[in-house]
Amino acid sequence: MELQRPFLRRLLMGFITMAIFSVMFIAWATLQNRESTLAIRPATQNVSVPDGFSVWHHLDANGIQFKSITPKNDTLLITFESSDQSAAAKAVLDRTLPRGYIIAAQDDENGQPSAWLALLRTTTHRFG
């Protein structure tokens, strides 16, 4: 009986350690995926959405890499690997595109932790 207790204790500690490392790895992997999206919309109704090829040309000429350019409902969505690339692209597009466009960060709809935190921050809590 005395041999089983240290064995069970080690086995239990091993499972707990593996569970902690698994949770830490999953959290790290989730937080590393910082995909960012820019949305380009016309400011007025008489302006059309910019051509994806011209946007690609402006970004490529400035050395900014992106994942995709997708037109969707009078909006041009540009997806980037990181928020740094998105910020650099916004600066370039603000400078190179003609007036009449709104260039803004698009909220992620795929359950990113930043979206959850933004929802938690905007809700008001009332006590009493």
Secondary structure, DSSP 4 states (H G I P E B T S, - for coil): -TTHHHHHHHHHHHHHHHHHHHHHHHHHHHHH---EEEEEEESSTTSPPPPHHHHHHHHHHTT---SEEEE-SS-EEEEESSHHHHHHHHHHHHHHSPSSEEEEEEPP-S--HHHHHHHHHHS-----
